[in-house]
Amino acid sequence: MSGELTMPVVVGAVIGLGVYVLVRALTPTRRSAVSQVARIDAMRARGTAYESARTPRDTGRLGSLRAEVGLRVAEFYLQQGWEQRSLRADLAVLERGWEKFLATKVLLAVTGLFFGPFLFAIVWQLGFSESPVVPVWLALLCAALFFFLPDLEVRRDAAEKRRDLRRVIGAYLDLVSMSLAGGRGLPEALMAAAEVSDGWATRRIRNALADARITGLSQWQALGQLGEELGVEELKDLSASLALVADDGAKVRESLASRAETMRHRELAEIEGSAGEKSQSMLVAQLLLCAGFLVFLIFPAAMRVFQV
């Protein structure tokens, strides 16, 4: 009798908790002045964002649905004051749109809600479980898992592109230093060094410097804003150091040369550390292979001993 009463209580508790979480999420919370200003800035920049100008727009019924879902979820994030600065910086590095990313997360979560009961149906056919609560938990678990999977992918890809960007910045500083040694001024040297290559990193630097000429900002301020947008500390430090020594060409050359050398040493240290980790993983794999081979050799003899 108690078992029959426990199941409806558990199901009712789960449903009530879900309704409470939904109502709590949809209820607007009190936001601080900082979050309110950030919300206004984000709404103002929505029409002129970098990614919206450089990413193709969705077409078709599915594309329009995805765009509509992304706009609704982005508006919900703004109302709740969820800024997600690190995630936005990762998306800026990958040149992906914020609304499209949110739409992908929501659509994957909806897919997870249907994937959970489908997985339970397979388990039920195998005869492992017959509880009616299991599909509810599986649906919620799969929805949460699918919702956060794009975050992991974006952070991994953004970390790789930031490493490439840091390598390019080191070479870029050497080019700027050589241009300054050739007699150019700092703004001309910064732009000339960015025009040497047509890779995605130098293109982002070149676009930032070109936008600075239009908006009236200094070149180092533009680099600082780019570092803030992409989450790259090296660009922000470079902007601060150039702002201090911009009037002295000799100090600028020394600062850029020392900073480029420091970045090269850091990159070499990271490469050596990564090589050491791979060597350790290969050693562990070899040890496991040897252990499996020893078990394969000892198993027949051990069976004979135990049979005797």
C-alpha contacts under 8 A as a table, 3 or more apart, distances in Angstrom:
res1	aa1	res2	aa2	distance
1	M	4	E	5.18
1	M	5	L	6.47
2	S	5	L	5.13
2	S	6	T	6.09
3	G	6	T	5.12
3	G	7	M	6.69
4	E	7	M	5.97
4	E	8	P	7.50
5	L	8	P	5.90
5	L	9	V	6.52
6	T	9	V	5.20
6	T	10	V	6.19
7	M	10	V	5.23
7	M	11	V	6.23
7	M	133	V	7.94
8	P	11	V	5.08
8	P	12	G	5.93
9	V	12	G	5.12
9	V	13	A	6.04
10	V	13	A	5.08
10	V	14	V	6.23
10	V	133	V	8.00
11	V	14	V	5.20
11	V	15	I	6.24
11	V	133	V	6.65
12	G	15	I	5.13
12	G	16	G	6.00
13	A	16	G	5.09
13	A	17	L	6.05
14	V	17	L	5.15
14	V	18	G	6.21
15	I	18	G	5.08
15	I	19	V	6.25
16	G	19	V	5.11
16	G	20	Y	6.15
17	L	20	Y	5.09
17	L	21	V	6.16
18	G	21	V	5.17
18	G	22	L	6.15
19	V	22	L	5.10
19	V	23	V	6.15
20	Y	23	V	5.20
20	Y	24	R	5.99
21	V	24	R	5.04
21	V	25	A	6.03
22	L	25	A	5.18
22	L	26	L	6.21
23	V	26	L	5.21
23	V	27	T	6.09
24	R	27	T	5.30
25	A	28	P	7.59
28	P	79	Q	6.55
28	P	80	Q	6.19
29	T	79	Q	7.98
29	T	80	Q	6.28
31	R	35	S	6.00
31	R	36	Q	6.32
31	R	80	Q	7.53
31	R	81	G	6.52
32	S	35	S	5.34
32	S	36	Q	6.21
33	A	36	Q	5.01
33	A	37	V	6.16
34	V	37	V	5.24
34	V	38	A	6.17
35	S	38	A	4.94
35	S	39	R	6.05
35	S	81	G	5.54
35	S	83	E	7.86
36	Q	39	R	5.02
36	Q	40	I	6.34
36	Q	81	G	7.33
37	V	40	I	5.13
37	V	41	D	6.19
38	A	41	D	5.08
38	A	42	A	6.05
38	A	83	E	7.79
39	R	42	A	5.12
39	R	43	M	6.17
39	R	78	L	5.64
39	R	79	Q	7.65
39	R	81	G	6.99
40	I	43	M	5.16
40	I	44	R	6.13
41	D	44	R	5.04
41	D	45	A	6.10
42	A	45	A	5.11
42	A	46	R	6.04
43	M	46	R	5.18
44	R	47	G	7.00
44	R	48	T	7.98
45	A	48	T	5.24
45	A	49	A	5.52
46	R	49	A	5.53
47	G	52	S	7.49
48	T	52	S	7.03
48	T	53	A	7.07
49	A	52	S	5.43
49	A	53	A	6.61
50	Y	53	A	5.53
50	Y	54	R	6.60
51	E	54	R	5.18
51	E	55	T	5.70
51	E	92	A	7.36
51	E	95	E	5.96
51	E	96	R	6.16
51	E	97	G	5.40
52	S	55	T	5.63
52	S	56	P	7.85
52	S	97	G	6.54
55	T	95	E	7.67
55	T	96	R	7.23
55	T	97	G	7.34
58	D	63	G	4.44
58	D	64	S	6.20
58	D	66	R	7.83
58	D	67	A	6.95
59	T	62	L	7.51
59	T	63	G	4.94
59	T	64	S	6.22
60	G	63	G	5.17
60	G	64	S	6.10
61	R	64	S	5.21
61	R	65	L	6.15
62	L	65	L	5.07
62	L	66	R	6.13
63	G	66	R	5.06
63	G	67	A	6.15
64	S	67	A	5.02
64	S	68	E	6.09
65	L	68	E	5.10
65	L	69	V	6.13
66	R	69	V	5.16
66	R	70	G	6.08
66	R	100	K	7.02
66	R	103	A	5.75
66	R	104	T	7.64
67	A	70	G	5.06
67	A	71	L	6.22
67	A	99	E	7.02
67	A	100	K	6.52
67	A	103	A	7.11
68	E	71	L	5.21
68	E	72	R	6.26
69	V	72	R	5.18
69	V	73	V	6.14
69	V	103	A	5.46
69	V	106	V	7.97
70	G	73	V	5.24
70	G	74	A	5.97
70	G	98	W	7.92
70	G	99	E	4.27
70	G	100	K	5.53
70	G	101	F	7.38
70	G	102	L	5.44
70	G	103	A	4.25
70	G	104	T	7.93
71	L	74	A	5.08
71	L	75	E	6.09
71	L	99	E	5.75
72	R	75	E	5.14
72	R	76	F	6.23
73	V	76	F	4.92
73	V	77	Y	6.21
73	V	99	E	7.54
73	V	102	L	6.52
73	V	103	A	7.19
74	A	77	Y	5.04
74	A	78	L	6.29
74	A	98	W	7.71
74	A	99	E	6.02
74	A	102	L	6.99
75	E	78	L	5.01
75	E	79	Q	6.22
76	F	79	Q	5.09
76	F	80	Q	6.26
77	Y	80	Q	5.20
77	Y	81	G	6.10
77	Y	82	W	5.22
77	Y	83	E	7.33
78	L	81	G	5.05
78	L	82	W	6.22
78	L	83	E	7.30
79	Q	82	W	7.87
84	Q	87	L	5.40
84	Q	88	R	6.13
85	R	88	R	5.06
85	R	89	A	6.13
86	S	89	A	5.05
86	S	90	D	6.28
86	S	231	G	7.15
87	L	90	D	5.02
87	L	91	L	6.27
87	L	151	D	7.61
87	L	154	V	7.94
87	L	155	R	7.53
88	R	91	L	5.04
88	R	92	A	6.10
88	R	98	W	6.94
89	A	92	A	4.94
89	A	93	V	6.27
89	A	228	E	7.92
89	A	229	E	5.62
89	A	230	L	4.70
89	A	231	G	5.46
90	D	93	V	5.17
90	D	94	L	6.39
90	D	154	V	6.52
90	D	155	R	6.28
90	D	158	A	5.23
90	D	159	A	7.96
90	D	230	L	6.68
90	D	231	G	7.45
91	L	94	L	5.02
91	L	95	E	5.85
91	L	96	R	5.13
91	L	97	G	6.84
91	L	98	W	7.03
91	L	154	V	6.95
91	L	158	A	7.41
92	A	95	E	4.82
92	A	96	R	6.23
92	A	97	G	7.78
92	A	229	E	6.80
92	A	230	L	5.80
93	V	96	R	7.89
93	V	158	A	6.11
93	V	161	K	7.05
93	V	162	R	7.39
93	V	230	L	5.43
94	L	154	V	7.89
94	L	157	D	7.50
94	L	158	A	6.17
94	L	161	K	7.49
96	R	100	K	7.65
96	R	101	F	7.37
97	G	100	K	5.38
97	G	101	F	6.23
98	W	101	F	5.17
98	W	102	L	6.32
99	E	102	L	5.19
99	E	103	A	6.16
100	K	103	A	5.04
100	K	104	T	6.17
101	F	104	T	5.11
101	F	105	K	6.36
101	F	150	P	7.88
102	L	105	K	5.08
102	L	106	V	6.31
103	A	106	V	5.20
103	A	107	L	6.10
104	T	107	L	5.22
104	T	108	L	6.04
104	T	150	P	7.77
105	K	108	L	5.23
105	K	109	A	6.18
105	K	146	F	7.28
105	K	147	F	4.92
105	K	148	F	7.14
105	K	149	L	7.95
105	K	150	P	6.52
106	V	109	A	5.02
106	V	110	V	6.29
106	V	147	F	6.43
107	L	110	V	5.10
107	L	111	T	6.23
108	L	111	T	4.91
108	L	112	G	6.18
108	L	143	A	7.29
108	L	146	F	5.41
108	L	147	F	5.94
109	A	112	G	4.93
109	A	113	L	6.44
109	A	142	C	7.45
109	A	143	A	4.24
109	A	144	A	6.43
109	A	145	L	7.65
109	A	146	F	5.19
109	A	147	F	4.78
110	V	113	L	5.12
110	V	114	F	6.85
110	V	143	A	6.40
111	T	114	F	5.40
111	T	115	F	6.10
111	T	143	A	7.08
111	T	146	F	7.79
112	G	115	F	4.76
112	G	116	G	6.09
112	G	139	A	6.28
112	G	140	L	7.69
112	G	141	L	7.96
112	G	142	C	4.66
112	G	143	A	4.10
112	G	144	A	7.64
112	G	145	L	7.67
112	G	146	F	5.93
113	L	116	G	5.67
113	L	117	P	7.40
113	L	139	A	4.43
113	L	140	L	6.34
113	L	142	C	6.38
113	L	143	A	5.15
114	F	117	P	5.89
114	F	118	F	6.46
114	F	139	A	6.60
115	F	118	F	5.02
115	F	119	L	6.10
115	F	139	A	6.74
115	F	142	C	6.93
116	G	119	L	5.17
116	G	120	F	6.30
116	G	135	P	6.18
116	G	136	V	7.70
116	G	137	W	7.92
116	G	138	L	4.61
116	G	139	A	3.97
116	G	140	L	7.48
116	G	141	L	7.57
116	G	142	C	5.75
116	G	143	A	7.87
117	P	120	F	4.84
117	P	121	A	6.13
117	P	135	P	4.88
117	P	136	V	7.38
117	P	138	L	6.67
117	P	139	A	6.02
118	F	121	A	5.07
118	F	122	I	6.61
119	L	122	I	5.24
119	L	123	V	6.40
119	L	138	L	7.87
120	F	123	V	4.93
120	F	124	W	5.88
120	F	134	V	7.22
120	F	135	P	5.69
120	F	138	L	7.31
121	A	124	W	4.96
121	A	125	Q	6.11
122	I	125	Q	5.17
122	I	126	L	6.45
123	V	126	L	5.13
123	V	127	G	6.40
123	V	128	F	5.84
123	V	129	S	6.69
124	W	127	G	4.95
124	W	128	F	5.95
124	W	129	S	5.58
124	W	130	E	6.18
125	Q	128	F	7.88
127	G	130	E	7.42
129	S	134	V	8.00
131	S	134	V	5.76
132	P	135	P	6.40
132	P	136	V	7.60
133	V	136	V	5.43
133	V	137	W	6.54
134	V	137	W	5.29
134	V	138	L	6.02
135	P	138	L	4.92
135	P	139	A	5.92
136	V	139	A	5.18
136	V	140	L	6.30
137	W	140	L	5.12
137	W	141	L	5.93
138	L	141	L	5.04
138	L	142	C	5.93
139	A	142	C	5.27
139	A	143	A	6.01
140	L	143	A	5.09
140	L	144	A	6.17
141	L	144	A	5.23
141	L	145	L	6.09
142	C	145	L	4.97
142	C	146	F	5.95
143	A	146	F	5.22
143	A	147	F	5.98
144	A	147	F	5.02
144	A	148	F	6.44
145	L	148	F	5.51
145	L	149	L	6.22
146	F	149	L	5.21
146	F	150	P	7.66
147	F	150	P	6.95
148	F	151	D	5.31
148	F	152	L	6.80
149	L	152	L	5.35
149	L	153	E	6.47
150	P	153	E	5.03
150	P	154	V	6.02
151	D	154	V	5.19
151	D	155	R	6.13
152	L	155	R	5.26
152	L	156	R	6.16
153	E	156	R	5.24
153	E	157	D	6.18
154	V	157	D	5.25
154	V	158	A	5.87
155	R	158	A	5.09
155	R	159	A	6.05
156	R	159	A	5.27
156	R	160	E	6.56
157	D	160	E	5.24
157	D	161	K	6.36
158	A	161	K	5.09
158	A	162	R	6.03
159	A	162	R	5.11
159	A	163	R	6.36
160	E	163	R	5.24
160	E	164	D	6.55
161	K	164	D	5.02
161	K	165	L	6.09
162	R	165	L	4.81
162	R	166	R	6.13
162	R	232	V	7.27
163	R	166	R	5.18
163	R	167	R	6.46
164	D	167	R	5.20
164	D	168	V	6.36
165	L	168	V	5.05
165	L	169	I	6.11
165	L	201	A	5.76
166	R	169	I	4.96
166	R	170	G	6.33
166	R	234	E	7.54
166	R	263	M	7.65
167	R	170	G	5.29
167	R	171	A	6.63
167	R	263	M	7.81
167	R	264	R	7.71
167	R	267	E	7.47
168	V	171	A	5.21
168	V	172	Y	5.92
168	V	201	A	6.80
168	V	202	T	7.42
169	I	172	Y	4.78
169	I	173	L	6.10
169	I	260	A	7.88
170	G	173	L	5.33
170	G	174	D	6.61
170	G	259	R	7.81
170	G	260	A	4.78
170	G	261	E	7.64
170	G	263	M	6.00
170	G	264	R	6.66
171	A	174	D	5.17
171	A	175	L	6.40
171	A	260	A	7.19
172	Y	175	L	5.12
172	Y	176	V	6.25
172	Y	193	A	6.22
172	Y	194	A	7.08
173	L	176	V	5.02
173	L	177	S	6.11
173	L	256	L	5.73
173	L	257	A	6.98
173	L	259	R	7.78
173	L	260	A	5.85
174	D	177	S	5.07
174	D	178	M	6.25
174	D	256	L	7.07
174	D	257	A	6.30
174	D	260	A	6.40
175	L	178	M	5.13
175	L	179	S	6.17
175	L	193	A	5.46
176	V	179	S	5.05
176	V	180	L	6.19
176	V	189	A	5.32
176	V	190	L	5.73
176	V	192	A	7.75
176	V	193	A	5.58
176	V	256	L	7.70
177	S	180	L	5.12
177	S	181	A	6.24
177	S	189	A	7.90
177	S	252	V	7.83
177	S	253	R	5.13
177	S	256	L	6.16
177	S	257	A	6.46
178	M	181	A	4.95
178	M	182	G	6.28
179	S	182	G	5.01
179	S	183	G	6.77
179	S	184	R	5.90
179	S	189	A	5.29
179	S	192	A	7.79
179	S	193	A	7.53
180	L	183	G	5.34
180	L	184	R	5.04
180	L	185	G	6.31
180	L	186	L	6.71
180	L	189	A	6.12
180	L	249	G	7.17
180	L	253	R	6.71
181	A	184	R	7.34
181	A	253	R	7.39
184	R	188	E	6.23
184	R	189	A	5.84
185	G	188	E	5.43
185	G	189	A	5.95
185	G	249	G	7.86
186	L	189	A	5.03
186	L	190	L	6.09
186	L	246	A	7.34
186	L	249	G	7.67
187	P	190	L	5.23
187	P	191	M	6.36
187	P	219	Q	6.21
188	E	191	M	5.27
188	E	192	A	5.95
189	A	192	A	5.10
189	A	193	A	6.05
190	L	193	A	5.42
190	L	194	A	6.40
190	L	219	Q	7.62
191	M	194	A	5.12
191	M	195	E	6.38
191	M	206	R	6.56
191	M	209	L	6.78
192	A	195	E	5.21
192	A	196	V	6.80
193	A	196	V	5.58
194	A	197	S	6.74
194	A	202	T	5.35
194	A	203	R	7.23
194	A	205	I	6.46
194	A	206	R	5.38
195	E	198	D	7.09
195	E	202	T	7.34
195	E	203	R	8.00
195	E	206	R	6.89
197	S	202	T	6.38
197	S	203	R	7.90
198	D	202	T	6.32
198	D	203	R	5.99
199	G	202	T	5.55
199	G	203	R	5.95
200	W	203	R	4.97
200	W	204	R	6.20
201	A	204	R	5.26
201	A	205	I	6.46
202	T	205	I	4.97
202	T	206	R	5.93
203	R	206	R	4.97
203	R	207	N	6.04
204	R	207	N	5.17
204	R	208	A	6.18
205	I	208	A	5.12
205	I	209	L	6.25
205	I	223	L	7.21
205	I	226	L	7.61
206	R	209	L	5.17
206	R	210	A	6.11
207	N	210	A	5.03
207	N	211	D	6.06
208	A	211	D	5.16
208	A	212	A	6.21
208	A	222	A	5.82
208	A	223	L	6.83
208	A	226	L	6.73
209	L	212	A	5.00
209	L	213	R	6.66
209	L	219	Q	5.82
209	L	222	A	6.11
209	L	223	L	7.33
210	A	213	R	5.38
210	A	214	I	6.83
211	D	214	I	5.17
211	D	215	T	6.18
211	D	222	A	7.89
212	A	215	T	5.18
212	A	216	G	5.73
212	A	217	L	4.83
212	A	218	S	6.29
212	A	219	Q	6.27
212	A	222	A	5.77
213	R	216	G	5.35
213	R	217	L	6.52
213	R	218	S	7.54
213	R	219	Q	7.88
214	I	217	L	7.91
217	L	221	Q	6.29
217	L	222	A	6.57
218	S	221	Q	5.23
218	S	222	A	6.39
219	Q	222	A	5.16
219	Q	223	L	6.43
220	W	223	L	4.97
220	W	224	G	6.17
220	W	238	L	7.51
220	W	239	S	4.62
220	W	240	A	7.59
220	W	242	L	6.22
220	W	243	A	6.56
221	Q	224	G	4.97
221	Q	225	Q	6.24
221	Q	239	S	6.02
221	Q	243	A	7.92
222	A	225	Q	5.10
222	A	226	L	6.17
223	L	226	L	5.00
223	L	227	G	6.16
223	L	235	L	5.98
223	L	236	K	6.93
223	L	238	L	7.70
223	L	239	S	5.91
224	G	227	G	5.04
224	G	228	E	6.19
224	G	235	L	5.74
224	G	236	K	4.44
224	G	237	D	7.64
224	G	238	L	7.40
224	G	239	S	4.97
224	G	240	A	7.52
225	Q	228	E	4.95
225	Q	229	E	6.12
225	Q	236	K	7.48
226	L	229	E	5.02
226	L	230	L	6.10
226	L	235	L	7.27
226	L	236	K	8.00
227	G	230	L	5.20
227	G	231	G	5.54
227	G	232	V	4.75
227	G	233	E	6.28
227	G	234	E	7.27
227	G	235	L	4.79
227	G	236	K	5.23
228	E	231	G	5.17
228	E	232	V	6.69
228	E	233	E	7.70
228	E	236	K	6.77
229	E	232	V	7.97
232	V	235	L	5.87
232	V	236	K	6.96
233	E	236	K	5.14
233	E	237	D	6.14
234	E	237	D	5.15
234	E	238	L	6.03
235	L	238	L	4.94
235	L	239	S	6.13
236	K	239	S	5.08
236	K	240	A	6.33
237	D	240	A	5.12
237	D	241	S	6.19
238	L	241	S	5.19
238	L	242	L	6.04
239	S	242	L	5.23
239	S	243	A	6.14
240	A	243	A	5.21
240	A	244	L	6.61
241	S	244	L	5.26
241	S	245	V	6.52
241	S	255	S	7.63
242	L	245	V	5.29
242	L	246	A	5.16
242	L	252	V	6.82
243	A	246	A	5.49
245	V	248	D	5.56
245	V	249	G	7.71
245	V	251	K	6.14
245	V	252	V	5.83
246	A	249	G	6.98
246	A	252	V	6.41
248	D	251	K	5.49
248	D	252	V	6.25
249	G	252	V	5.01
249	G	253	R	6.27
250	A	253	R	5.25
250	A	254	E	6.30
251	K	254	E	5.07
251	K	255	S	5.94
252	V	255	S	5.08
252	V	256	L	6.06
253	R	256	L	5.22
253	R	257	A	6.02
254	E	257	A	5.20
254	E	258	S	6.09
255	S	258	S	5.34
255	S	259	R	6.05
256	L	259	R	5.10
256	L	260	A	6.04
257	A	260	A	5.18
257	A	261	E	6.20
258	S	261	E	5.08
258	S	262	T	6.15
259	R	262	T	5.05
259	R	263	M	6.22
260	A	263	M	5.12
260	A	264	R	6.25
261	E	264	R	5.11
261	E	265	H	6.29
262	T	265	H	5.19
262	T	266	R	6.20
263	M	266	R	5.03
263	M	267	E	6.07
264	R	267	E	5.02
264	R	268	L	6.17
265	H	268	L	5.10
265	H	269	A	6.17
266	R	269	A	5.05
266	R	270	E	6.22
267	E	270	E	5.08
267	E	271	I	6.18
268	L	271	I	5.03
268	L	272	E	6.14
269	A	272	E	5.14
269	A	273	G	6.11
270	E	273	G	5.02
270	E	274	S	6.08
271	I	274	S	5.11
271	I	275	A	6.13
272	E	275	A	5.05
272	E	276	G	6.15
273	G	276	G	5.05
273	G	277	E	6.27
274	S	277	E	5.12
274	S	278	K	6.28
275	A	278	K	5.13
275	A	279	S	6.15
276	G	279	S	5.02
276	G	280	Q	6.22
277	E	280	Q	5.11
277	E	281	S	6.24
278	K	281	S	5.06
278	K	282	M	6.15
279	S	282	M	5.11
279	S	283	L	6.19
280	Q	283	L	5.02
280	Q	284	V	6.28
281	S	284	V	5.14
281	S	285	A	6.25
282	M	285	A	5.05
282	M	286	Q	6.22
283	L	286	Q	5.11
283	L	287	L	6.22
284	V	287	L	5.07
284	V	288	L	6.20
285	A	288	L	5.15
285	A	289	L	6.18
286	Q	289	L	5.00
286	Q	290	C	6.18
287	L	290	C	5.08
287	L	291	A	6.12
288	L	291	A	5.01
288	L	292	G	6.15
289	L	292	G	5.15
289	L	293	F	6.22
290	C	293	F	5.04
290	C	294	L	6.20
291	A	294	L	5.10
291	A	295	V	6.25
292	G	295	V	5.11
292	G	296	F	6.20
293	F	296	F	5.00
293	F	297	L	6.33
294	L	297	L	5.07
294	L	298	I	6.06
295	V	298	I	5.13
295	V	299	F	5.71
296	F	299	F	5.58
296	F	300	P	7.67
297	L	300	P	6.82
297	L	301	A	7.74
298	I	301	A	5.48
298	I	302	A	6.07
299	F	302	A	5.10
299	F	303	M	6.17
300	P	303	M	5.19
300	P	304	R	6.36
301	A	304	R	5.17
301	A	305	V	6.30
302	A	305	V	5.09
302	A	306	F	6.23
303	M	306	F	5.20
303	M	307	Q	6.05
304	R	307	Q	5.10
304	R	308	V	6.23
305	V	308	V	5.25
